[in-house]
Amino acid sequence: MSSMLFREEVLAAQTRQSLGAIVLMQPLSMRCAAWTSVFLVAALGFFLVTSEYAPRVRVSGHIRPIGGLIKAVTPQFGRVVVCHVREGSKVAAGQVIYELSSERNSENRNIDSGITAVFAEKYRLLEREQSLQVEQWAGRERALSERLQFIAAGLIRFEQEISLQKQRVAIAAQVVTRYRSLRDAGYVSELQIMQHESEQSEQFARLQALERAKLESQRDLAQTRSEVEQLHSQIAINNLQILRARAMLDHESAEQLAHSRIQVVAPASGMVTSLTAVVGESVSAGASLATVVPTGGELEAQLLAPSRAIGFVMQGQSVRLRLDAFPYQKYGYLEGSIVSVEQSPLSAGGSEPTYRITVRLAQQFLSVTGQRQQFRPGMGLEADIRQRPQRLVSWLFGPMLGAVKEHKS
């Protein structure tokens, strides 16, 4: 029996086969899935290439007036005795907000009251000194005035006596001239002429004595007038000294009053907030007793960003703000833009350094149920700072490409 390469059953099956070879058909769903995958990959690539991503930095802060709040501080230690305003009151620049007393006591004795009594005694002594000096100058001025009157009257008498004496001298000269003519005629003796010449000389000597006395009186008159002028100058100098002493005393008294009664005034016009002291409370020097919000000033947002978030924050970037007082889920966001970014940190101690960011608000109010709700200084908020956008492909693959370049270099 000869052996066969194929079995008889196989050969018989081939002779009976009439339908042809079997072909495996690929399902239609697999083809659609492949094309769909290709489309999705292409769409994803197009999206990554054309789309952009803007990273955001979230920071916190608060609302404040442009230029900041103004503090009213006390210059020295004291006790509050009067508060002239209430929270939210409008004040003008220089208006008194608080009055403080700095009275000091020692051994059951009020030191400030004792100092006040000392100043009162100084004023009394100064007035007494001025009164005595006025009386002294007035008495001396009266004496000089009487002396001037006496000298002037004496000069008038001297003028009269000199005029009469000149007449006597003239008469004596005429008598001597007549007797000389009579002597020449032989009617009188030489002795008689000598007697009349002697009388003429005596009258002339009296005239010279009167003129010398007149000169002495004129000299006394000039000296007395000079003394009067000196007296007036001394009175003026004395008055100036009294005024200077009173001014110094007034200054010392005012300083003492300023130290014992202190006024804390508003540094600017605006609304008073944060009254921190009550009547009877003692406050230390430099303590902030009130805060003044300037009138008419717009508000801005001040943000504090940690150092890890400040790298790409810059002027002009837009900011989306969420006010704590107005939930953003109901009232939405508030838009703003960065005005300035501080270059130096505010604190670098144990905590992370923070940088101040100033944001200009797009509006100064929110509309709540049809009414404008004005923002108030001190309102807390959170902010999202939208930084420079970048394409998604560079955002996704940028770190990897950077690492590759760094590895190659």
CORLIN-V33098 format. One record per backbone hydrogen bond with DSSP energy under -1.0 kcal/mol. NH is the residue of the N-H (numbers start at 0). CO is the residue of the C=O. E is the energy in kcal/mol with one decimal. If there is no record, write none. Layout:
NH,CO,E
NH,CO,E
This chain:
10,6,-1.7
11,7,-2.4
12,8,-2.2
13,9,-2.0
14,10,-1.7
15,11,-1.4
31,27,-1.7
32,28,-2.0
33,29,-1.7
34,30,-2.4
35,31,-2.6
36,32,-2.3
37,33,-2.3
38,34,-2.5
39,35,-2.7
40,36,-2.5
41,37,-2.3
42,38,-3.0
43,39,-2.9
44,40,-2.4
45,41,-2.7
46,42,-2.7
47,43,-2.7
48,44,-2.1
49,45,-2.5
50,46,-2.5
52,389,-3.7
56,384,-1.8
58,382,-2.4
60,380,-2.1
61,301,-2.0
62,378,-1.8
63,299,-2.8
65,297,-3.0
67,64,-2.5
69,291,-2.0
71,289,-2.8
73,286,-1.7
77,282,-2.1
78,100,-2.9
79,280,-2.9
80,98,-2.9
81,98,-1.7
83,96,-2.6
87,271,-3.0
88,85,-2.2
90,269,-2.9
93,265,-3.1
94,91,-2.2
96,263,-3.2
97,263,-1.7
98,81,-2.4
99,261,-3.5
100,78,-2.7
101,259,-1.9
105,108,-2.9
110,103,-2.4
113,109,-1.8
114,110,-2.3
115,111,-2.2
116,112,-2.0
117,113,-2.0
118,114,-2.1
119,115,-2.1
120,116,-2.1
121,117,-2.2
122,118,-2.3
123,119,-2.1
124,120,-2.6
125,121,-2.3
126,122,-2.3
127,123,-2.3
128,124,-2.7
129,125,-2.3
130,126,-2.3
131,127,-2.5
132,128,-2.4
133,129,-2.3
134,130,-2.2
135,131,-2.5
136,132,-2.9
137,133,-2.3
138,134,-2.4
139,135,-2.2
140,136,-2.3
141,137,-2.2
142,138,-2.1
143,139,-2.3
144,140,-2.2
145,141,-2.6
146,142,-2.3
147,143,-2.4
148,144,-2.2
149,145,-2.5
150,146,-2.7
151,147,-2.5
152,148,-2.3
153,149,-2.4
154,150,-2.4
155,151,-1.8
156,152,-2.0
157,153,-2.7
158,154,-2.5
159,155,-2.1
160,156,-3.0
161,157,-3.0
162,158,-2.1
163,159,-2.3
164,160,-2.9
165,161,-2.3
166,162,-1.5
167,163,-2.2
168,164,-2.6
169,165,-2.2
170,166,-2.5
171,167,-2.7
172,168,-2.1
173,169,-2.1
174,170,-2.4
175,171,-2.2
176,172,-2.1
177,173,-2.4
178,174,-2.6
179,175,-1.9
180,176,-1.6
181,177,-2.1
182,178,-2.4
183,179,-2.2
184,180,-1.2
185,182,-1.1
186,181,-2.7
192,188,-1.2
193,189,-2.1
194,190,-2.0
195,191,-2.0
196,192,-2.5
197,193,-2.3
198,194,-2.1
199,195,-2.1
200,196,-2.3
201,197,-2.3
202,198,-2.3
203,199,-2.1
204,200,-2.3
205,201,-2.2
206,202,-1.8
207,203,-2.2
208,204,-2.3
209,205,-2.3
210,206,-2.2
211,207,-2.4
212,208,-2.4
213,209,-2.2
214,210,-2.3
215,211,-2.3
216,212,-2.3
217,213,-2.6
218,214,-2.4
219,215,-2.6
220,216,-2.6
221,217,-2.4
222,218,-2.5
223,219,-2.7
224,220,-2.4
225,221,-2.1
226,222,-2.2
227,223,-2.2
228,224,-2.2
229,225,-2.6
230,226,-2.5
231,227,-2.4
232,228,-2.3
233,229,-2.7
234,230,-2.6
235,231,-2.4
236,232,-2.8
237,233,-2.8
238,234,-2.5
239,235,-2.3
240,236,-2.4
241,237,-2.5
242,238,-2.7
243,239,-2.8
244,240,-2.7
245,241,-2.5
246,242,-2.7
247,243,-2.6
248,244,-2.2
249,245,-2.9
250,246,-2.6
251,247,-2.6
252,248,-2.6
253,249,-2.9
254,250,-2.5
255,251,-2.4
256,252,-2.7
257,253,-2.8
258,254,-2.3
259,255,-1.9
260,256,-2.7
261,99,-2.8
263,97,-2.6
265,94,-2.5
269,90,-2.2
270,292,-2.2
271,88,-2.8
272,290,-3.6
275,288,-2.3
279,79,-3.1
280,277,-2.1
282,77,-2.9
285,73,-3.1
286,283,-1.6
288,71,-2.7
289,71,-1.2
290,272,-3.2
291,69,-3.3
292,270,-3.0
294,268,-1.8
299,63,-3.1
300,358,-2.3
301,61,-3.0
302,356,-3.2
303,59,-2.5
304,354,-2.5
306,352,-1.6
308,305,-1.7
312,309,-1.1
315,337,-2.1
316,313,-1.5
318,335,-2.9
319,383,-2.4
320,333,-3.6
321,381,-3.1
323,379,-2.3
329,326,-1.2
330,326,-2.9
331,327,-1.5
333,320,-2.4
335,318,-1.8
336,359,-1.8
337,316,-2.5
338,357,-3.2
339,357,-1.3
341,355,-2.8
345,353,-3.2
354,304,-2.6
356,302,-2.8
357,339,-2.3
358,300,-2.9
359,336,-2.9
361,334,-2.3
365,372,-1.7
367,370,-3.4
370,367,-1.9
372,365,-3.1
374,363,-1.8
377,62,-4.0
378,375,-1.7
380,60,-1.9
381,321,-2.2
382,58,-3.0
383,319,-2.6
384,56,-3.0
385,317,-1.8
386,54,-2.7
389,52,-2.4
391,50,-1.8
392,47,-1.9
394,390,-2.2
395,391,-2.7
396,392,-2.7
397,393,-1.5
400,396,-2.8
401,397,-2.8
402,398,-2.3
403,399,-2.2
404,400,-2.6
405,401,-2.4
406,402,-2.2
407,403,-2.5
408,404,-2.5
